[in-house]
Amino acid sequence: MKFYFLKPDKSSQPEMLDWYKQLPVRHLSPESAHKIPRITTIHTKLNYEMDFPDIISYPRFMFANRLKRIIDLYEPGLIMKHVALFDTKRIMGKVYCLPVLERVACLSSESKLNLDKSVVIRAVLDRSKVKGKHLFAVAEVTNQYVVASLEVTESLLRRDVVDIELEEIELGGG
């Protein structure tokens, strides 16, 4: 059993121009996701050298629509909204899935966080709390840390996902 933080390459991330105006992120929970429209259009700004990446982490974790079938295999009941990103200057766009991830209190006592609990300094997952999970967010921190199982990670890599960094997470206890 192995898990990884999914971290997009920061240099490939588009600038979101109207994210908070268009998307009420306070409703990104299973209980209130029905208040978010099925699809939202967000205006973005891309650097001229880049295309839209397959995975975006800021301001929320999203993945390209072409990867939806993979995620559905491992998390079939996952609530997803669609976000259409559009760069009006370059006249380009791409559709992303915005998953409403389960927040799992999964860090063991061996983990270390910064003082305000926004950054994971050292992550050690409690084996018993992540058993059977494939894609989720860490509940103990205020910033979003997305964790994927080895199976999900391998499936993404087989589909030539670009602009992604993987950080293996230690497993402990449980």
N, C-alpha and C positions, 0 to 999 in steps of 0.2 A: 504494500500500500504506500504510494507516494503522492505528494501534493505539491503544487507550485503556485506561487503568486503569478498572476497574469499581469504583466506590466508592458504597456505599449512603449515603443520608442518615442520619447518625448519630442524629439525633433520632427516627428511626422504628424503631430497632432494639429488639427485645424483650430483656428481661433473662432469661438462661438460668439456671434454678435448679439443675438437676442434670446439666448437660452432661458434666462430666468423670467423674462417677460412672456415667453411662449409656453413654457412647460412648468407646471406647478409641482416642483420636486417634493414638496411636503406630502404629496399623495403617492409617493413611490413605496408603498407598502401593500401587502396582499389585501389588507382590510379596506383601503381606499383607492386602489388602482383604478377602479371603475370610474373615478372622477376625472381621469386623464383621457383625452381623446385617443382614439385608436391609432391615428397618425397625426404627427405634428411636423410642421416645416420650420426649420431653423436656418437662418442666414449665417454663412460662415465666410472666413477669409483664409485662403490657402496661400502659402508661398508659391512662387512660380515654378520652383523645381520639384514640387511634390504633388502627388495624387492623394486621394482619400485613402487612409489606411484601412486595414481589415478590422482593427480593434481600436477603440477610443476609450480613454480612461477618465478624461476630464471634460465637463464637470461630473459626468456619471459614466459608468462602464456601459459600453455599447459594442455590438459586433455587427459586421456587414451582413446584410440579409442573406447572402449566399451561404453563410455558416449556420443558419437557423436549423436546417435538418439535422446537423450534427448535434447541436445542443438539445433538440427535441428527443434524440435517441437516449440521452443520458438523464435529462430532466423533463420528462413528458408533460408534467403538469405546470411547468413554469409559466407564469403570466408574463407576456411580452407586449410592449407597445412599439409602434414603429415611429422612427424619426427620419424625416427626409432632410438631409443636409444639402444646402445649395449655395454655391459660390457664384454670386451674380456677376462679378468681374470676369471670371474665367468661363462662365456659363457651363458649369459642371455641377453634377449632383450625385448623391449616392444614398441609398436607403439603408438604415441601420435598425437593428432590433435593440430595444431598451428593456432588458430583463428586470423584473421585480424580484431581486434575489433574496433568498432566505438569509437572515442575519443569524449566524450561529455563534454562540458563546463557546468557542473551541480552543482558546489558548490555555495552555497548561501553566502552572505556577512557575515554570522555568522560563517563561517568556518575559521580555522586558519591553516596556513602553516608555515614551517620554513623559514628562510631568503632567501635561494636559491631556494625555491619552489620545493624541492625534496621530502619532507616528509609532510604528512597530520597530523597535530597535533590534530585537531578537525574537523570532517567532518559533514556538514549539507547540505543535498541535497536540491536543489530547486525543489519542487514538480512539477512545470510546465515543467521543462526541462527533467524530467525522466519518464513522463507519457507514458505508452505503451512500455517502454524499458525493456529488460530482462537481457541482458548481454552486458556490455560495459566497457570502460576504462575512468578514470577521466582525462580530458584534461588539467586541470590547474596545474598539477604537472609533473616534468620530470621523476620521477620513475613511474613504472606501478602499478596502483591501479585498480584492477578488481572488478566491482560491479555486483552482481546478484540479481534479484528479488526474493521475497519470493517463488514464484512458481518454479523457477529454483532450488533454494536451497532445497526446500522440495523434488523435484524430484531426486536430487542427493543423498540426505540422504536416501531416500527409496531404492536406489540401493546400499546401504552400501559402499559409498565412504569412503575410509580410508585416514588417515593422512591429514585432513583438519580442519582448524579453521575458525569460522565464527565470524565476528564482525558486530553487527547491526549498521546501520547508521541512524542518526537522519534525519527527514524530516522537512523542514521549508518552509515558503513563497510560493508564486505562487498559 
